[in-house]
Protein backbone atom coordinates (compact mmCIF):
# COMPACT_ATOMS: atom_id res chain seq x y z
CA UNK A 1 0.00 0.00 0.00
CA UNK A 2 1.31 3.44 -0.92
CA UNK A 3 -0.59 6.13 0.99
CA UNK A 4 0.64 9.45 2.36
CA UNK A 5 -1.31 11.85 4.60
CA UNK A 6 0.26 15.24 5.35
CA UNK A 7 -0.74 18.51 6.96
CA UNK A 8 1.46 21.56 6.73
CA UNK A 9 1.85 25.12 5.50
CA UNK A 10 2.53 26.05 1.89
CA UNK A 11 6.02 27.49 1.52
CA UNK A 12 4.96 29.51 -1.55
CA UNK A 13 2.03 29.84 -3.95
CA UNK A 14 1.60 26.74 -6.13
CA UNK A 15 3.46 26.81 -9.44
CA UNK A 16 1.14 25.68 -12.23
CA UNK A 17 1.99 24.64 -15.76
CA UNK A 18 -0.18 23.08 -18.41
CA UNK A 19 0.76 20.03 -20.46
CA UNK A 20 0.86 20.33 -24.23
CA UNK A 21 -1.58 18.43 -26.37
CA UNK A 22 -5.17 18.42 -27.50
CA UNK A 23 -6.48 18.68 -23.93
CA UNK A 24 -4.00 20.60 -21.72
CA UNK A 25 -3.73 19.19 -18.20
CA UNK A 26 -2.93 21.43 -15.21
CA UNK A 27 0.12 20.34 -13.21
CA UNK A 28 0.48 22.20 -9.90
CA UNK A 29 3.64 21.85 -7.81
CA UNK A 30 3.94 23.08 -4.25
CA UNK A 31 5.95 22.39 -1.14
CA UNK A 32 4.50 21.73 2.30
CA UNK A 33 6.43 22.58 5.45
CA UNK A 34 5.36 19.79 7.81
CA UNK A 35 6.30 20.31 11.44
CA UNK A 36 8.15 17.50 13.13
CA UNK A 37 6.53 16.32 16.31
CA UNK A 38 9.84 15.78 18.06
CA UNK A 39 13.12 17.52 17.49
CA UNK A 40 16.61 16.57 18.56
CA UNK A 41 19.13 19.30 19.24
CA UNK A 42 20.51 20.70 16.00
CA UNK A 43 17.73 19.29 13.79
CA UNK A 44 15.37 21.38 11.72
CA UNK A 45 11.81 21.93 12.96
CA UNK A 46 10.06 20.88 9.76
CA UNK A 47 10.38 18.70 6.70
CA UNK A 48 9.79 20.28 3.30
CA UNK A 49 7.88 17.88 1.10
CA UNK A 50 7.25 18.38 -2.60
CA UNK A 51 3.71 17.74 -3.83
CA UNK A 52 2.23 17.60 -7.32
CA UNK A 53 -1.47 17.81 -8.22
CA UNK A 54 -2.83 17.02 -11.68
CA UNK A 55 -5.97 18.09 -13.55
CA UNK A 56 -8.84 19.53 -11.53
CA UNK A 57 -6.82 19.20 -8.30
CA UNK A 58 -4.06 21.27 -9.91
CA UNK A 59 -6.53 23.94 -11.02
CA UNK A 60 -8.02 24.02 -7.50
CA UNK A 61 -4.57 24.50 -5.96
CA UNK A 62 -3.78 27.30 -8.42
CA UNK A 63 -7.02 29.13 -7.64
CA UNK A 64 -7.33 28.72 -3.87
CA UNK A 65 -4.01 27.81 -2.24
CA UNK A 66 -1.71 30.61 -1.05
CA UNK A 67 1.68 30.82 0.64
CA UNK A 68 1.46 30.25 4.41
CA UNK A 69 -1.90 28.47 4.26
CA UNK A 70 -2.39 25.28 6.28
CA UNK A 71 -3.54 22.45 4.02
CA UNK A 72 -3.99 18.71 4.34
CA UNK A 73 -3.38 16.25 1.53
CA UNK A 74 -3.82 12.56 0.84
CA UNK A 75 -1.79 10.99 -1.92
CA UNK A 76 0.86 8.49 -2.88
CA UNK A 77 4.64 8.63 -2.84
CA UNK A 78 6.29 8.64 -6.26
CA UNK A 79 10.03 8.25 -6.87
CA UNK A 80 11.43 9.18 -10.28
CA UNK A 81 14.92 8.90 -11.73
CA UNK A 82 16.56 10.36 -14.82
CA UNK A 83 19.99 11.11 -16.27
CA UNK A 84 20.92 14.80 -16.23
CA UNK A 85 22.88 16.68 -18.92
CA UNK A 86 26.17 15.45 -17.42
CA UNK A 87 25.03 11.81 -17.46
CA UNK A 88 24.57 11.64 -13.67
CA UNK A 89 21.61 9.70 -12.27
CA UNK A 90 19.20 12.04 -10.47
CA UNK A 91 16.32 11.13 -8.15
CA UNK A 92 13.19 12.97 -7.11
CA UNK A 93 10.58 12.02 -4.54
CA UNK A 94 7.18 13.74 -4.58
CA UNK A 95 3.72 13.14 -3.19
CA UNK A 96 1.15 12.81 -5.99
CA UNK A 97 -1.97 14.48 -4.58
CA UNK A 98 -5.21 12.51 -4.72
CA UNK A 99 -7.18 14.63 -2.23
CA UNK A 100 -6.48 18.09 -0.80
CA UNK A 101 -8.27 20.09 1.88
CA UNK A 102 -8.13 23.39 3.70
CA UNK A 103 -6.86 22.70 7.23
CA UNK A 104 -7.78 26.08 8.71
CA UNK A 105 -10.56 28.59 8.25
CA UNK A 106 -10.14 31.53 5.92
CA UNK A 107 -10.33 33.93 8.88
CA UNK A 108 -7.63 32.01 10.74
CA UNK A 109 -5.36 32.05 7.67
CA UNK A 110 -5.88 35.76 7.08
CA UNK A 111 -5.16 36.62 10.72
CA UNK A 112 -2.05 34.41 10.59
CA UNK A 113 -0.92 35.99 7.32
CA UNK A 114 -1.56 39.56 8.49
CA UNK A 115 0.07 39.11 11.91
CA UNK A 116 3.44 40.78 12.44
CA UNK A 117 6.24 38.18 12.18
CA UNK A 118 7.84 39.37 15.44
CA UNK A 119 4.67 38.84 17.49
CA UNK A 120 4.40 35.32 18.94
CA UNK A 121 1.08 33.56 18.48
CA UNK A 122 -1.07 33.46 21.62
CA UNK A 123 -1.22 30.09 23.39
CA UNK A 124 -4.49 28.30 22.90
CA UNK A 125 -6.02 26.62 25.89
CA UNK A 126 -8.94 25.12 24.02
CA UNK A 127 -9.16 24.19 20.37
CA UNK A 128 -11.22 26.84 18.58
CA UNK A 129 -10.83 25.40 15.12
CA UNK A 130 -11.14 21.70 15.90
CA UNK A 131 -7.39 21.00 15.97
CA UNK A 132 -5.64 20.32 19.23
CA UNK A 133 -2.32 22.10 19.78
CA UNK A 134 0.76 19.87 20.01
CA UNK A 135 3.36 20.59 22.67
CA UNK A 136 6.45 21.11 20.52
CA UNK A 137 8.76 21.33 23.55
CA UNK A 138 8.79 17.56 24.13
CA UNK A 139 12.02 15.91 22.94
CA UNK A 140 12.43 12.31 21.73
CA UNK A 141 14.64 11.53 24.71
CA UNK A 142 11.82 12.54 27.13
CA UNK A 143 9.49 9.78 25.90
CA UNK A 144 9.21 6.52 27.83
CA UNK A 145 9.29 4.30 24.71
C-alpha positions as CSV (number, residue, x, y, z in Angstrom):
1,X,0.0,0.0,0.0
2,X,1.3,3.4,-0.9
3,X,-0.6,6.1,1.0
4,X,0.6,9.5,2.4
5,X,-1.3,11.8,4.6
6,X,0.3,15.2,5.3
7,X,-0.7,18.5,7.0
8,X,1.5,21.6,6.7
9,X,1.9,25.1,5.5
10,X,2.5,26.0,1.9
11,X,6.0,27.5,1.5
12,X,5.0,29.5,-1.6
13,X,2.0,29.8,-4.0
14,X,1.6,26.7,-6.1
15,X,3.5,26.8,-9.4
16,X,1.1,25.7,-12.2
17,X,2.0,24.6,-15.8
18,X,-0.2,23.1,-18.4
19,X,0.8,20.0,-20.5
20,X,0.9,20.3,-24.2
21,X,-1.6,18.4,-26.4
22,X,-5.2,18.4,-27.5
23,X,-6.5,18.7,-23.9
24,X,-4.0,20.6,-21.7
25,X,-3.7,19.2,-18.2
26,X,-2.9,21.4,-15.2
27,X,0.1,20.3,-13.2
28,X,0.5,22.2,-9.9
29,X,3.6,21.8,-7.8
30,X,3.9,23.1,-4.3
31,X,6.0,22.4,-1.1
32,X,4.5,21.7,2.3
33,X,6.4,22.6,5.5
34,X,5.4,19.8,7.8
35,X,6.3,20.3,11.4
36,X,8.1,17.5,13.1
37,X,6.5,16.3,16.3
38,X,9.8,15.8,18.1
39,X,13.1,17.5,17.5
40,X,16.6,16.6,18.6
41,X,19.1,19.3,19.2
42,X,20.5,20.7,16.0
43,X,17.7,19.3,13.8
44,X,15.4,21.4,11.7
45,X,11.8,21.9,13.0
46,X,10.1,20.9,9.8
47,X,10.4,18.7,6.7
48,X,9.8,20.3,3.3
49,X,7.9,17.9,1.1
50,X,7.3,18.4,-2.6
51,X,3.7,17.7,-3.8
52,X,2.2,17.6,-7.3
53,X,-1.5,17.8,-8.2
54,X,-2.8,17.0,-11.7
55,X,-6.0,18.1,-13.5
56,X,-8.8,19.5,-11.5
57,X,-6.8,19.2,-8.3
58,X,-4.1,21.3,-9.9
59,X,-6.5,23.9,-11.0
60,X,-8.0,24.0,-7.5
61,X,-4.6,24.5,-6.0
62,X,-3.8,27.3,-8.4
63,X,-7.0,29.1,-7.6
64,X,-7.3,28.7,-3.9
65,X,-4.0,27.8,-2.2
66,X,-1.7,30.6,-1.1
67,X,1.7,30.8,0.6
68,X,1.5,30.2,4.4
69,X,-1.9,28.5,4.3
70,X,-2.4,25.3,6.3
71,X,-3.5,22.5,4.0
72,X,-4.0,18.7,4.3
73,X,-3.4,16.3,1.5
74,X,-3.8,12.6,0.8
75,X,-1.8,11.0,-1.9
76,X,0.9,8.5,-2.9
77,X,4.6,8.6,-2.8
78,X,6.3,8.6,-6.3
79,X,10.0,8.2,-6.9
80,X,11.4,9.2,-10.3
81,X,14.9,8.9,-11.7
82,X,16.6,10.4,-14.8
83,X,20.0,11.1,-16.3
84,X,20.9,14.8,-16.2
85,X,22.9,16.7,-18.9
86,X,26.2,15.5,-17.4
87,X,25.0,11.8,-17.5
88,X,24.6,11.6,-13.7
89,X,21.6,9.7,-12.3
90,X,19.2,12.0,-10.5
91,X,16.3,11.1,-8.2
92,X,13.2,13.0,-7.1
93,X,10.6,12.0,-4.5
94,X,7.2,13.7,-4.6
95,X,3.7,13.1,-3.2
96,X,1.1,12.8,-6.0
97,X,-2.0,14.5,-4.6
98,X,-5.2,12.5,-4.7
99,X,-7.2,14.6,-2.2
100,X,-6.5,18.1,-0.8
101,X,-8.3,20.1,1.9
102,X,-8.1,23.4,3.7
103,X,-6.9,22.7,7.2
104,X,-7.8,26.1,8.7
105,X,-10.6,28.6,8.3
106,X,-10.1,31.5,5.9
107,X,-10.3,33.9,8.9
108,X,-7.6,32.0,10.7
109,X,-5.4,32.0,7.7
110,X,-5.9,35.8,7.1
111,X,-5.2,36.6,10.7
112,X,-2.1,34.4,10.6
113,X,-0.9,36.0,7.3
114,X,-1.6,39.6,8.5
115,X,0.1,39.1,11.9
116,X,3.4,40.8,12.4
117,X,6.2,38.2,12.2
118,X,7.8,39.4,15.4
119,X,4.7,38.8,17.5
120,X,4.4,35.3,18.9
121,X,1.1,33.6,18.5
122,X,-1.1,33.5,21.6
123,X,-1.2,30.1,23.4
124,X,-4.5,28.3,22.9
125,X,-6.0,26.6,25.9
126,X,-8.9,25.1,24.0
127,X,-9.2,24.2,20.4
128,X,-11.2,26.8,18.6
129,X,-10.8,25.4,15.1
130,X,-11.1,21.7,15.9
131,X,-7.4,21.0,16.0
132,X,-5.6,20.3,19.2
133,X,-2.3,22.1,19.8
134,X,0.8,19.9,20.0
135,X,3.4,20.6,22.7
136,X,6.5,21.1,20.5
137,X,8.8,21.3,23.6
138,X,8.8,17.6,24.1
139,X,12.0,15.9,22.9
140,X,12.4,12.3,21.7
141,X,14.6,11.5,24.7
142,X,11.8,12.5,27.1
143,X,9.5,9.8,25.9
144,X,9.2,6.5,27.8
145,X,9.3,4.3,24.7
